[in-house]
Amino acid sequence: METLQKIALVFTIVGAVNWGLVGLLEFDLVAALFGEATILTRLVYSLVGITGLINIGLLFMHSEHAK
């Protein structure tokens, strides 16, 4: 897996955990860490969205172990 995809996967996991906290506990970890509607919060949300798009490529990668 390329380095960019690994970094993207980490951000995607952070986003998934954050949404899980929002859904289960009504707690937004990103907003709690960086403040409501700040530049940093928007940056994190944007990075999570972009990295989610990057990770779409993982759906189409063939595993070397699948052969």
C-alpha positions as CSV (number, residue, x, y, z in Angstrom):
1,M,0.0,0.0,0.0
2,E,1.4,3.4,-0.9
3,T,2.3,5.9,1.8
4,L,-0.4,8.3,0.7
5,Q,-3.0,5.7,0.9
6,K,-1.9,4.7,4.4
7,I,-2.1,8.3,5.5
8,A,-5.5,8.7,3.9
9,L,-6.6,5.5,5.7
10,V,-5.6,7.0,9.0
11,F,-7.6,10.1,8.4
12,T,-10.6,8.1,7.2
13,I,-10.5,6.0,10.4
14,V,-10.3,9.2,12.5
15,G,-13.4,10.4,10.6
16,A,-15.2,7.1,11.1
17,V,-14.5,7.1,14.9
18,N,-15.6,10.8,15.1
19,W,-18.9,9.9,13.3
20,G,-19.4,6.9,15.6
21,L,-19.0,9.2,18.6
22,V,-21.5,11.7,17.1
23,G,-24.0,8.9,16.4
24,L,-23.7,7.0,19.7
25,L,-22.9,9.7,22.2
26,E,-23.7,13.0,20.4
27,F,-20.1,14.0,21.0
28,D,-18.0,15.6,18.2
29,L,-14.4,14.9,19.1
30,V,-13.0,17.1,16.4
31,A,-15.1,20.1,17.5
32,A,-14.2,19.4,21.1
33,L,-10.5,19.4,20.3
34,F,-10.3,22.4,17.9
35,G,-13.5,24.3,18.6
36,E,-16.8,24.8,16.8
37,A,-16.5,26.0,13.3
38,T,-12.8,27.0,13.5
39,I,-10.4,26.9,10.6
40,L,-8.7,23.8,12.1
41,T,-12.0,22.0,12.5
42,R,-12.9,22.7,8.9
43,L,-9.5,21.6,7.8
44,V,-9.8,18.3,9.6
45,Y,-13.3,17.7,8.2
46,S,-12.0,18.6,4.7
47,L,-9.0,16.3,5.0
48,V,-11.3,13.4,6.1
49,G,-13.5,14.0,3.1
50,I,-10.6,14.1,0.6
51,T,-8.9,11.1,2.1
52,G,-12.2,9.2,1.9
53,L,-12.2,9.9,-1.8
54,I,-8.6,8.8,-2.1
55,N,-9.5,5.5,-0.3
56,I,-12.1,4.7,-3.0
57,G,-9.1,3.5,-4.9
58,L,-8.6,0.7,-2.4
59,L,-11.9,-0.9,-3.6
60,F,-10.3,-1.4,-7.0
61,M,-6.9,-2.6,-6.0
62,H,-6.2,-6.3,-6.5
63,S,-4.7,-8.1,-3.5
64,E,-1.6,-10.0,-4.2
65,H,-2.8,-12.7,-1.8
66,A,-6.1,-13.2,-3.6
67,K,-4.5,-15.2,-6.5
